[in-house]
Amino acid sequence: MIKYLRNFYCVVRYEAKNLLYKAIFPLIIYLAPTLAYSEQKVFILGDSITHGFGLAVEDGLVNQLSNWFASEGLNITFINGGVSGDTTAGGLERLSWSLTDDVSALVVALGANDVLRGFPPELTRENLSAIIDIAENNKTPVLLVGTYAPGNYGEQYKLDFDAIFTDLVEEKRIAYIDSYFKPMIDDIKNGKDVSYLLQADGLHPNPAGVEVIVEYISPQILKFLRKEKITAMKSSLIRQVKCERTEFVFLQEIKFKWR
């Protein structure tokens, strides 16, 4: 009697699960391709570093960044919005038509050319603030990449310019990466030679330099995207669907044996 009741309980239990699978499994199969391969687009608004000045396309920052994310199994498309020589003013002018509805997030990496042209720090701040406001009004999350001014224009200029980025991050409550070049800057402070990471002009990274930058910024960009829930797995959902199917078949076999 006890054995009969136990078998009856198992059959009822698995019958209920089977009914649930029959209802949900087709939906999972139907949605899996869409969910697993849904494309998330991140627009990088930048200058020559983003553009890939002096480099083959495959060696550029955006391509290496895309490869890093692909190696993590993440379906993220990075849009190269870099223009060599561009300033925050130029970035602001082209943002409205660059930030299309299918863009999930915006990375802003501008400011270095403002310094080279001697822009007043308050103008750079005003432009970056406007860029962030446009993105936020478009409900597009923003990650700001900082930059540092050299001492050519005096200590006060450097202090005012360097403070722009951290001040905006605090004011706007947005994500932040210190600088593309922070790993190299840290090495220089420690007395290391980084010339092997730069092109002949001593300003732009070569492919190895881009690799250093990508290894530094990629985990931080990933953290930002996860916080904003802007990541899509290429294969995990497919594996999950396969597991669901395997378990379904297994339950069917058990139910048949206990009848």
C-alpha positions as CSV (number, residue, x, y, z in Angstrom):
1,M,0.0,0.0,0.0
2,I,2.8,2.4,1.0
3,K,4.7,1.6,-2.2
4,Y,1.6,2.2,-4.3
5,L,1.0,5.6,-2.7
6,R,4.6,6.6,-3.2
7,N,4.4,5.7,-6.8
8,F,1.1,7.4,-7.2
9,Y,2.6,10.6,-5.6
10,C,5.6,10.5,-8.0
11,V,3.4,10.0,-11.0
12,V,1.1,12.9,-10.0
13,R,4.1,15.1,-9.2
14,Y,5.8,14.5,-12.6
15,E,2.5,14.7,-14.4
16,A,2.1,18.3,-13.1
17,K,5.7,19.2,-14.1
18,N,5.1,17.7,-17.5
19,L,2.0,19.9,-18.0
20,L,4.1,22.9,-17.0
21,Y,6.8,22.0,-19.4
22,K,4.3,21.6,-22.2
23,A,3.0,25.1,-21.6
24,I,6.4,26.8,-21.1
25,F,8.8,24.9,-23.3
26,P,7.4,26.1,-26.6
27,L,7.5,29.6,-25.4
28,I,11.2,29.2,-24.4
29,I,12.0,27.8,-27.9
30,Y,10.1,30.6,-29.6
31,L,11.9,33.4,-27.6
32,A,15.3,31.8,-27.3
33,P,16.7,33.1,-30.7
34,T,15.5,36.6,-29.9
35,L,16.7,36.7,-26.4
36,A,20.0,34.9,-27.0
37,Y,21.0,37.0,-30.0
38,S,19.4,40.3,-29.2
39,E,21.9,43.0,-30.2
40,Q,22.9,45.6,-27.6
41,K,24.6,48.7,-29.2
42,V,27.0,50.9,-27.3
43,F,28.0,54.2,-29.0
44,I,31.5,55.5,-28.2
45,L,31.7,59.2,-28.8
46,G,35.4,60.0,-29.0
47,D,38.4,61.3,-30.8
48,S,41.4,59.8,-32.5
49,I,41.9,57.1,-29.8
50,T,38.4,55.8,-30.3
51,H,38.7,56.3,-34.1
52,G,41.8,54.2,-34.3
53,F,44.2,56.8,-35.7
54,G,47.2,55.2,-37.5
55,L,45.9,51.7,-37.0
56,A,44.4,49.0,-39.2
57,V,40.7,48.5,-38.4
58,E,41.3,45.1,-36.7
59,D,43.9,46.7,-34.4
60,G,41.7,49.7,-33.4
61,L,40.1,50.2,-30.0
62,V,36.6,49.5,-31.0
63,N,37.5,46.2,-32.7
64,Q,39.7,45.0,-29.9
65,L,36.9,46.0,-27.4
66,S,34.4,44.0,-29.4
67,N,36.7,41.0,-29.5
68,W,37.1,41.2,-25.7
69,F,33.4,41.1,-25.1
70,A,32.9,38.3,-27.7
71,S,35.5,36.2,-25.8
72,E,33.3,36.6,-22.8
73,G,30.3,35.3,-24.7
74,L,28.6,38.7,-24.7
75,N,26.6,40.0,-27.7
76,I,27.5,43.7,-27.6
77,T,28.0,45.8,-30.7
78,F,30.3,48.8,-30.2
79,I,29.8,51.7,-32.6
80,N,32.9,53.6,-33.6
81,G,31.9,57.3,-33.0
82,G,35.5,58.5,-32.9
83,V,36.6,61.4,-35.1
84,S,40.3,62.3,-35.1
85,G,41.0,65.7,-33.8
86,D,37.4,66.1,-32.4
87,T,36.7,68.2,-29.4
88,T,33.8,68.2,-26.9
89,A,32.2,70.9,-29.0
90,G,32.3,68.7,-32.1
91,G,31.0,65.7,-30.2
92,L,28.1,67.8,-28.9
93,E,27.2,69.0,-32.5
94,R,27.0,65.4,-33.9
95,L,25.5,63.7,-30.9
96,S,21.9,64.4,-31.8
97,W,22.1,62.4,-35.1
98,S,24.5,59.8,-33.7
99,L,22.4,58.8,-30.7
100,T,19.8,56.7,-32.5
101,D,16.9,54.9,-30.8
102,D,18.7,51.5,-31.1
103,V,21.7,52.7,-29.0
104,S,21.6,51.1,-25.5
105,A,24.4,53.1,-23.9
106,L,26.8,55.9,-24.5
107,V,30.5,56.1,-23.7
108,V,31.9,59.6,-23.9
109,A,35.7,59.9,-24.4
110,L,36.4,63.4,-25.3
111,G,38.4,66.3,-23.9
112,A,42.0,65.7,-24.9
113,N,41.8,67.9,-28.0
114,D,40.2,70.6,-25.9
115,V,43.4,70.7,-24.0
116,L,45.6,70.7,-27.1
117,R,43.6,73.7,-28.4
118,G,43.7,75.5,-25.1
119,F,40.0,75.5,-24.6
120,P,38.9,77.1,-21.3
121,P,38.0,74.3,-18.8
122,E,34.5,75.9,-18.2
123,L,33.7,75.5,-22.0
124,T,34.8,71.8,-21.9
125,R,32.7,71.3,-18.8
126,E,29.7,73.0,-20.4
127,N,29.9,70.8,-23.6
128,L,30.3,67.6,-21.7
129,S,27.4,68.5,-19.4
130,A,25.2,69.1,-22.4
131,I,26.3,65.8,-24.0
132,I,25.3,63.9,-20.8
133,D,22.0,65.8,-20.5
134,I,21.0,64.9,-24.1
135,A,21.8,61.2,-23.5
136,E,19.9,61.2,-20.2
137,N,16.9,62.9,-21.8
138,N,17.0,60.1,-24.4
139,K,17.1,57.7,-21.5
140,T,20.5,56.4,-22.6
141,P,22.9,55.5,-19.7
142,V,26.3,57.3,-19.9
143,L,29.8,56.3,-19.0
144,L,32.3,59.2,-19.0
145,V,36.0,58.6,-19.7
146,G,38.3,61.2,-18.1
147,T,41.5,62.8,-19.3
148,Y,44.3,64.8,-17.8
149,A,45.7,68.1,-18.8
150,P,49.5,68.5,-19.0
151,G,51.2,71.2,-17.1
152,N,51.8,73.4,-20.2
153,Y,49.1,75.9,-19.3
154,G,50.0,76.3,-15.7
155,E,49.0,74.5,-12.5
156,Q,45.6,76.2,-12.1
157,Y,44.5,75.2,-15.6
158,K,45.5,71.6,-14.9
159,L,43.6,71.6,-11.6
160,D,40.5,73.1,-13.2
161,F,40.5,70.8,-16.2
162,D,41.2,67.6,-14.4
163,A,38.4,68.3,-12.0
164,I,35.8,68.6,-14.8
165,F,35.3,64.8,-15.1
166,T,35.0,63.9,-11.4
167,D,32.8,66.8,-10.8
168,L,30.4,65.9,-13.6
169,V,30.4,62.2,-12.4
170,E,29.3,63.3,-8.9
171,E,26.8,65.8,-10.2
172,K,25.2,63.7,-12.8
173,R,25.7,60.4,-11.0
174,I,27.0,58.6,-14.0
175,A,29.6,55.8,-14.5
176,Y,33.3,56.8,-14.8
177,I,36.6,55.5,-16.1
178,D,39.6,57.5,-15.0
179,S,41.4,57.6,-18.3
180,Y,42.2,55.4,-21.3
181,F,45.8,55.9,-20.5
182,K,45.7,55.3,-16.8
183,P,47.8,52.0,-16.9
184,M,50.5,53.8,-18.9
185,I,50.4,56.9,-16.7
186,D,50.8,54.7,-13.6
187,D,53.8,52.9,-15.3
188,I,55.4,56.3,-16.0
189,K,54.9,57.4,-12.4
190,N,56.7,54.2,-11.4
191,G,59.6,55.0,-13.7
192,K,58.7,52.5,-16.5
193,D,59.2,53.1,-20.2
194,V,55.9,53.0,-22.2
195,S,57.2,54.1,-25.5
196,Y,56.9,50.6,-26.9
197,L,53.1,51.0,-26.5
198,L,52.9,54.1,-28.6
199,Q,53.2,55.0,-32.3
200,A,56.0,57.1,-33.6
201,D,54.2,60.4,-32.7
202,G,54.4,59.4,-29.0
203,L,50.8,60.3,-28.5
204,H,48.6,57.5,-30.0
205,P,48.7,53.9,-28.9
206,N,50.0,51.2,-31.3
207,P,48.2,47.8,-31.4
208,A,49.9,46.7,-28.2
209,G,49.0,49.9,-26.5
210,V,45.4,49.5,-27.5
211,E,45.4,46.1,-26.0
212,V,46.6,47.5,-22.7
213,I,43.8,50.1,-22.8
214,V,41.2,47.5,-23.7
215,E,42.3,45.2,-20.8
216,Y,41.9,48.1,-18.5
217,I,38.6,49.5,-19.6
218,S,36.7,46.4,-20.7
219,P,35.9,45.1,-17.2
220,Q,34.8,48.5,-16.2
221,I,32.5,48.9,-19.2
222,L,31.1,45.4,-18.5
223,K,30.4,46.4,-14.9
224,F,28.6,49.5,-16.2
225,L,26.5,47.6,-18.7
226,R,25.5,45.0,-16.1
227,K,24.5,47.6,-13.7
228,E,22.3,49.1,-16.4
229,K,21.1,45.6,-17.4
230,I,22.6,46.0,-20.9
231,T,24.2,42.6,-21.5
232,A,23.0,39.8,-23.7
233,M,24.5,36.3,-23.7
234,K,25.1,34.7,-27.0
235,S,25.0,31.1,-25.9
236,S,23.9,30.6,-22.3
237,L,20.2,30.8,-23.0
238,I,20.6,28.1,-25.7
239,R,22.4,25.9,-23.2
240,Q,19.6,26.5,-20.8
241,V,17.0,25.6,-23.3
242,K,18.9,22.3,-24.0
243,C,19.0,21.6,-20.3
244,E,15.2,22.2,-20.0
245,R,14.6,19.8,-22.9
246,T,16.9,17.1,-21.4
247,E,15.1,17.4,-18.1
248,F,11.7,17.2,-19.9
249,V,12.7,13.9,-21.6
250,F,14.1,12.5,-18.4
251,L,10.8,13.2,-16.6
252,Q,8.8,11.6,-19.4
253,E,11.0,8.4,-19.0
254,I,10.5,8.3,-15.3
255,K,6.7,8.8,-15.6
256,F,6.6,5.9,-18.1
257,K,8.5,3.6,-15.9
258,W,6.4,4.2,-12.8
259,R,3.1,3.6,-14.6
